[in-house]
Amino acid sequence: MFHKEHDAFPKDFLWGSASAAYQVEGAMSEDGKGESVWDRFVKIPGKTFKGTTGEVAVDHYHRYKEDVRLMAEQGLKAYRFSIAWSRIIPDGDGEVNEKGLEFYDNLIDELLKYDIEPVVTLYHWDIPQALQDKYQGWESRQVIEDFTRYAEILFKRYNDKVNYWVSLNEQNIFIMLGYRMAAHPPNVTDEKRMYAANHIAHLANASVIKRFRELGMKGKIGPSFAYGPTYALDSHPLNQLAAENNEEFNAHLWMDIYVRGEYPSVVWKYLERHDLAPEIKPGDTELLKAGKPDFMGLNYYQTATVEANPLDGVGAGKINTTGKKGTSEASGLPGLYKSAKNPFIEKTDWDWDIDPTGLRVAMRRINSRYQLPILITENGLGAYDDLEEDGSIHDDYRIDFLRNHVKAIQEAITDGVEVLGYCTWSYTDLLSWMNGYQKRYGFVYVDREELDEKELKRYKKDSYFWYKKVIETNGQEL
Ligand code: BGP
């Protein structure tokens, strides 16, 4: 379906960009910050590319003024960032650290000075290590109360300044990589524990949204979900069924609960039959239903193409974290689905499918299944960049990627989807959790290497100037 003409982007469309605390801030133990699970996890040999850590990251903690000035010059309308729980409550459930709050006071005020809308993520994967030690973090129901207390401190402090809040960032990713693949903290491979922790994370998510309502907050709140819509490899009915399975187990399991407070019945039945179902206590369903978000935050990078997988078929496969094309392995859930190569789609050096139409499909499916506005909270291309001698970076591949995705958004708007804004991933280059610093996403190049911090100097890439124009013309000039 192609439109002859496209609707214009809404007048107040939020042209933004994003980051996360651990990936940019550095200042690992400054001003009273406590240790987070990521501060600890990266020290395990072999977990991250070349053993990289966020100890210094791109030093945003000390250079936020420079970074915000670059945003202002570019005309950015929104900046999504996360707050580190371990800066606000260093041990997770004890004293509040005023110094930690001050950093975010300053960052938010700096953004507002230039009319840049802060989009605040409460949790981007960095739970305080103390809570992991004390009660195993997301595996204990105590986290619901502690996370809600932490959120409430931020809600009260920033109610007048922040209009957009993200509750949990990519619950599906931190749970699956943390408890199935041992590729994130807490470094576990146990399906039963995974579904148990996931249920508790759902309750925590609902609980902060419920508190948000009780406090009469003036802004909007929603989770950011990593959604990669599924295609079947071909029209073979069993491959179509595999695609249905993939949607149920990788998307509906989260988004249905966010919006309707209920597990998709196909997933629930499977969990029960395999003795994997989490414990549902009285009051859980009521709480989940009270946590309906105002918007669906969408983190879109790629689609998933799948085919049937026999009962003795492939499980979790190796992820490409080196940037050597073709080194990732097929992965799946036996009996349900496994990944397949889509013959129509190019891949990045990290083997991620490049598929702008998939973004339109994602938006259409969310719109038709959940009837919620969408805030695109992440989208971008991880690639190698070359810094030229004159300080320029010619990242035309990134411009192409972003341009095609912005077009897809405009098509989805024309189709009838309500979209609040678009945050690219990422603003500056930053630490890619498992892939080091060489996998770059930013509009702003940061001169550092995996093990050499250099001077962390900032340079504007060609994509910086391209996006400036897009913002200036409200998406008319792509
Ligand atoms: C999302 C995360 C981001 C970011 C991005 C890119 O899953 O929310 O924090 O890292 O993916 O992923 P990667 O860094 O693995 O390339």
Residues whose N, C-alpha, C, O or C-beta is under 5 A from the ligand:
A	BS01	BGP	A20 E170 G382 S432 W433
